[in-house]
């Protein structure tokens, strides 16, 4: 779980940069529908920032399976383990 906390910290920075908002609080249940302005372009920015931050690459199947921030955290955790 400590790894998850580090991922959430880094993801929070990424989300604050992408959305230019410091008030976003990431939770495992958070979805795009709950964040104003989270569209396909923002999704691409988030994914690219994650790939750069952790030195990983996501495939299409992995990206299609993402439904929430918690899913993204789990995927990052798996790819960096």
Phi, psi and omega per residue, in radians:
X1 nan -0.460 3.101
X2 -1.089 -0.640 3.093
X3 -1.093 -0.716 3.114
X4 -1.048 -0.722 -3.136
X5 -1.070 -0.724 3.095
X6 -1.138 -0.667 3.110
X7 -1.162 -0.772 3.108
X8 -1.050 -0.709 3.117
X9 -1.062 -0.831 -3.123
X10 -1.179 -0.710 3.116
X11 -1.114 -0.647 3.116
X12 -1.048 -0.753 3.079
X13 -1.056 -0.783 3.136
X14 -1.067 -0.828 -3.138
X15 -1.097 -0.709 3.117
X16 -1.087 -0.704 3.114
X17 -1.192 -0.808 -3.082
X18 -1.134 -0.771 -3.077
X19 -1.639 -0.071 -3.115
X20 0.897 0.781 3.123
X21 -2.444 2.305 3.126
X22 -1.685 0.025 -3.059
X23 -1.704 0.009 3.140
X24 -1.266 2.237 3.073
X25 -1.957 2.051 -3.099
X26 -1.475 2.313 3.037
X27 -2.266 2.777 3.127
X28 -1.024 -0.504 -3.067
X29 -1.531 -0.136 -3.066
X30 -1.100 2.312 3.119
X31 -2.169 2.922 -3.140
X32 -1.044 -0.597 -3.117
X33 -1.100 -0.386 -3.082
X34 -1.579 -0.115 -3.096
X35 -2.059 2.021 3.132
X36 -1.049 2.285 3.106
X37 1.560 -0.026 3.133
X38 -1.430 1.640 3.137
X39 -2.022 -2.993 -3.077
X40 -1.114 -0.553 3.120
X41 -1.216 -0.722 3.084
X42 -1.138 -0.657 3.114
X43 -1.032 -0.765 3.122
X44 -1.086 -0.752 3.112
X45 -1.054 -0.757 3.135
X46 -1.087 -0.828 -3.105
X47 -1.108 -0.780 -3.137
X48 -1.115 -0.696 3.123
X49 -1.138 -0.682 3.106
X50 -1.139 -0.779 3.138
X51 -1.060 -0.717 3.135
X52 -1.208 -0.791 -3.095
X53 -1.045 -0.800 -3.051
X54 -1.774 0.002 3.123
X55 1.098 0.699 -3.118
X56 -2.166 2.938 3.043
X57 -2.267 2.376 3.074
X58 -1.736 2.500 3.029
X59 -1.696 2.946 -3.062
X60 -1.035 -0.728 -3.135
X61 -1.063 -0.735 3.126
X62 -1.108 -0.769 -3.121
X63 -1.150 -0.663 3.126
X64 -1.141 -0.407 -3.101
X65 -1.486 -0.154 -3.094
X66 -1.306 2.198 3.129
X67 -2.141 -0.288 -3.081
X68 -2.718 2.997 3.073
X69 -1.072 -0.664 3.113
X70 -1.038 -0.680 3.081
X71 -1.092 -0.727 3.130
X72 -1.124 -0.754 3.119
X73 -1.068 -0.788 3.122
X74 -1.062 -0.735 -3.131
X75 -1.149 -0.767 3.100
X76 -1.077 -0.765 3.130
X77 -1.024 -0.777 3.133
X78 -1.109 -0.761 -3.067
X79 -1.301 -0.372 -3.120
X80 -1.799 -0.025 -3.104
X81 -1.236 nan nan
